[in-house]
Amino acid sequence: MKRPPLSPRVVGPNEAAALLNESRDKTYGKLRSGELPSYLDGRLRRIRVADIDALIERRLAAAQSEQSEGAR
């Protein structure tokens, strides 16, 4: 029986930038500011995919809030 491929639970900054569809510089800015949490695994910076998803959800909620306030 074949198992479905596993999704990664953590990614590096380059993969995070690709998932967020933004430059590495912007992603590193979010890491420095704490907007996007990360941790060091030895010498490697790691970002949980769940934290990337949470950032996207916060962005969507803020955009929807701005749209609803602009419609008033």
Backbone as ProteinMPNN parsed JSONL, in Angstrom:
{"seq_chain_A": "MKRPPLSPRVVGPNEAAALLNESRDKTYGKLRSGELPSYLDGRLRRIRVADIDALIERRLAAAQSEQSEGAR", "coords_chain_A": {"N_chain_A": [[0.849, -1.183, 0.0], [0.649, 2.126, -0.925], [1.826, 5.065, 0.579], [0.616, 8.417, 1.001], [2.486, 11.303, -0.106], [4.399, 13.07, 2.317], [3.843, 16.289, 3.697], [6.058, 19.013, 4.17], [6.861, 20.066, 7.487], [8.415, 22.072, 8.397], [10.309, 24.722, 6.913], [13.005, 26.335, 5.12], [14.257, 29.764, 4.947], [14.312, 30.51, 2.18], [12.429, 28.797, 0.987], [10.215, 29.593, 2.462], [9.911, 32.234, 1.573], [9.203, 31.71, -1.065], [6.753, 30.391, -0.667], [5.295, 32.478, 0.397], [5.281, 34.122, -1.712], [7.067, 36.281, -2.109], [9.986, 38.402, -1.891], [13.229, 37.239, -0.745], [14.437, 39.107, 0.906], [12.252, 40.527, 2.0], [11.058, 38.473, 3.443], [13.131, 37.858, 5.277], [13.067, 40.271, 6.652], [10.607, 40.077, 7.956], [11.217, 37.934, 9.605], [13.241, 39.057, 11.224], [11.778, 41.077, 12.52], [10.014, 39.615, 13.977], [7.511, 39.121, 13.111], [7.165, 36.857, 11.627], [7.651, 33.92, 13.075], [10.589, 31.989, 13.911], [13.184, 29.49, 14.228], [16.437, 28.315, 15.235], [18.034, 25.5, 13.953], [20.602, 23.97, 14.747], [22.834, 25.38, 12.641], [20.992, 26.2, 10.845], [18.254, 28.174, 9.802], [14.889, 27.81, 10.558], [11.437, 27.681, 9.681], [8.182, 27.214, 10.718], [5.654, 25.696, 8.789], [3.063, 25.997, 9.594], [3.189, 28.477, 10.894], [3.65, 30.13, 8.722], [1.24, 29.773, 7.372], [-0.451, 30.918, 9.295], [0.395, 33.589, 9.189], [-0.424, 34.27, 6.602], [-3.198, 34.009, 6.948], [-3.631, 36.098, 8.803], [-2.974, 38.28, 7.18], [-5.009, 38.078, 5.239], [-7.287, 38.49, 6.858], [-6.819, 41.119, 7.707], [-6.918, 42.468, 5.253], [-9.559, 41.982, 4.509], [-10.864, 43.304, 6.558], [-10.075, 45.935, 6.073], [-11.333, 46.304, 3.601], [-14.033, 46.08, 4.305], [-14.292, 48.261, 6.013], [-13.801, 50.328, 4.249], [-16.028, 50.213, 2.656], [-17.997, 51.391, 4.03]], "CA_chain_A": [[0.0, 0.0, 0.0], [1.434, 3.352, -1.041], [1.451, 6.171, 1.458], [0.676, 9.725, 0.33], [3.694, 12.038, 0.258], [4.273, 13.942, 3.481], [4.115, 17.714, 3.514], [7.053, 19.443, 5.16], [6.341, 20.818, 8.628], [9.279, 23.246, 8.514], [11.03, 25.08, 5.691], [14.014, 27.375, 5.277], [13.829, 31.096, 4.506], [14.057, 30.574, 0.732], [11.145, 28.142, 0.728], [9.174, 30.443, 3.05], [9.713, 33.351, 0.646], [8.454, 31.195, -2.219], [5.374, 30.137, -0.248], [4.653, 33.775, 0.606], [5.34, 34.828, -2.989], [7.738, 37.547, -1.876], [11.442, 38.299, -1.959], [13.928, 36.774, 0.454], [14.66, 40.267, 1.775], [11.011, 40.787, 2.748], [10.886, 37.376, 4.395], [14.091, 38.069, 6.357], [12.559, 41.392, 7.44], [9.556, 39.536, 8.83], [11.894, 37.107, 10.603], [13.912, 39.965, 12.159], [10.793, 41.822, 13.304], [9.215, 38.692, 14.779], [6.204, 38.909, 12.485], [7.19, 35.457, 11.215], [8.529, 33.226, 14.027], [11.513, 30.989, 13.39], [14.138, 28.981, 15.212], [17.669, 27.77, 14.669], [18.282, 24.063, 14.082], [22.037, 24.028, 14.482], [23.124, 26.641, 11.936], [19.938, 26.429, 9.856], [17.043, 28.889, 10.204], [13.703, 27.037, 10.197], [10.145, 28.332, 9.865], [7.099, 26.229, 10.658], [4.659, 25.97, 7.749], [1.873, 26.482, 10.314], [3.369, 29.918, 11.135], [3.45, 30.786, 7.419], [-0.213, 29.764, 7.154], [-1.045, 31.895, 10.209], [0.706, 34.917, 8.643], [-1.321, 34.467, 5.459], [-4.547, 34.229, 7.496], [-3.664, 37.457, 9.362], [-3.011, 39.203, 6.037], [-6.357, 38.023, 4.655], [-8.222, 39.121, 7.795], [-6.582, 42.566, 7.661], [-7.403, 42.962, 3.962], [-11.018, 41.953, 4.547], [-11.27, 44.353, 7.478], [-9.908, 47.211, 5.353], [-12.375, 46.388, 2.573], [-15.341, 46.324, 4.915], [-14.289, 49.638, 6.528], [-13.856, 51.217, 3.09], [-17.354, 50.129, 2.062], [-18.97, 52.141, 4.871]], "C_chain_A": [[0.892, 1.244, 0.0], [0.907, 4.422, -0.099], [1.5, 7.473, 0.676], [1.942, 10.444, 0.748], [3.429, 12.955, 1.451], [4.564, 15.38, 3.096], [5.155, 18.124, 4.542], [6.387, 20.243, 6.27], [7.158, 22.069, 8.87], [9.992, 23.463, 7.19], [12.088, 26.115, 6.036], [13.491, 28.71, 4.757], [13.53, 31.19, 3.006], [12.716, 29.947, 0.386], [9.992, 28.969, 1.286], [8.87, 31.621, 2.131], [8.906, 32.902, -0.566], [6.997, 30.952, -1.85], [4.599, 31.435, -0.051], [4.623, 34.624, -0.66], [5.922, 36.236, -2.812], [9.243, 37.323, -1.916], [12.006, 37.755, -0.647], [14.14, 37.916, 1.431], [13.425, 40.575, 2.615], [10.788, 39.708, 3.798], [11.852, 37.529, 5.564], [13.681, 39.251, 7.233], [11.486, 40.939, 8.422], [10.165, 38.663, 9.929], [12.56, 37.991, 11.658], [12.919, 40.672, 13.071], [9.974, 40.92, 14.228], [7.832, 38.449, 14.211], [6.055, 37.459, 12.023], [8.162, 34.728, 12.147], [9.414, 32.194, 13.333], [12.392, 30.502, 14.527], [15.363, 28.467, 14.482], [17.739, 26.279, 14.978], [19.751, 23.887, 13.739], [22.347, 25.384, 13.879], [22.022, 27.028, 10.958], [18.732, 27.133, 10.469], [15.855, 28.08, 9.701], [12.44, 27.808, 10.541], [9.081, 27.258, 9.748], [6.101, 26.648, 9.571], [3.376, 26.481, 8.398], [1.981, 27.983, 10.602], [3.228, 30.714, 9.84], [1.965, 30.867, 7.12], [-0.902, 30.803, 8.036], [-0.798, 33.322, 9.72], [-0.222, 35.234, 7.47], [-2.745, 34.746, 5.941], [-4.671, 35.629, 8.096], [-3.731, 38.493, 8.253], [-4.413, 39.247, 5.425], [-7.372, 38.723, 5.552], [-8.059, 40.639, 7.765], [-7.115, 43.16, 6.365], [-8.932, 43.003, 3.943], [-11.558, 43.043, 5.458], [-11.174, 45.722, 6.805], [-10.983, 47.387, 4.297], [-13.723, 46.713, 3.175], [-15.42, 47.733, 5.502], [-14.388, 50.64, 5.383], [-15.233, 51.252, 2.445], [-18.373, 50.923, 2.862], [-19.15, 53.533, 4.416]], "O_chain_A": [[1.783, 1.379, 0.839], [-0.298, 4.649, 0.002], [2.332, 7.626, -0.219], [2.433, 10.221, 1.854], [2.353, 13.541, 1.566], [5.433, 15.649, 2.266], [5.136, 17.633, 5.67], [5.456, 21.009, 6.019], [6.671, 23.025, 9.474], [10.247, 22.519, 6.442], [12.067, 26.7, 7.119], [12.4, 28.774, 4.19], [12.592, 31.879, 2.607], [11.954, 30.495, -0.41], [8.924, 29.047, 0.678], [7.707, 31.97, 1.93], [8.03, 33.626, -1.038], [6.1, 31.27, -2.63], [3.394, 31.491, -0.3], [4.025, 35.699, -0.687], [5.368, 37.228, -3.284], [9.71, 36.185, -1.968], [11.362, 37.801, 0.401], [14.037, 37.728, 2.643], [13.538, 40.852, 3.809], [10.373, 40.004, 4.919], [11.458, 37.353, 6.717], [13.925, 39.232, 8.439], [11.464, 41.368, 9.575], [9.675, 38.656, 11.058], [12.458, 37.712, 12.853], [13.182, 40.847, 14.26], [9.317, 41.402, 15.151], [7.061, 37.662, 14.76], [4.955, 36.906, 12.028], [9.375, 34.9, 12.023], [9.043, 31.611, 12.314], [12.351, 31.03, 15.639], [15.334, 28.218, 13.277], [17.53, 25.855, 16.115], [20.105, 23.678, 12.578], [22.149, 26.417, 14.518], [22.108, 28.071, 10.311], [18.247, 26.736, 11.528], [15.82, 27.702, 8.53], [12.377, 28.499, 11.558], [9.074, 26.482, 8.792], [5.753, 27.824, 9.461], [2.676, 27.309, 7.816], [0.974, 28.69, 10.559], [2.742, 31.845, 9.856], [1.476, 31.901, 6.667], [-1.822, 31.489, 7.59], [-1.682, 34.173, 9.824], [-0.742, 36.346, 7.366], [-3.422, 35.623, 5.403], [-5.698, 36.284, 7.922], [-4.461, 39.478, 8.366], [-4.937, 40.321, 5.131], [-8.222, 39.468, 5.064], [-9.05, 41.368, 7.793], [-7.701, 44.242, 6.376], [-9.526, 43.948, 3.423], [-12.593, 43.642, 5.167], [-12.065, 46.56, 6.943], [-11.494, 48.491, 4.109], [-14.475, 47.522, 2.631], [-16.489, 48.344, 5.496], [-15.0, 51.696, 5.541], [-15.571, 52.216, 1.759], [-19.503, 51.107, 2.41], [-19.924, 54.282, 5.012]]}, "name": "protein", "num_of_chains": 1, "seq": "MKRPPLSPRVVGPNEAAALLNESRDKTYGKLRSGELPSYLDGRLRRIRVADIDALIERRLAAAQSEQSEGAR"}
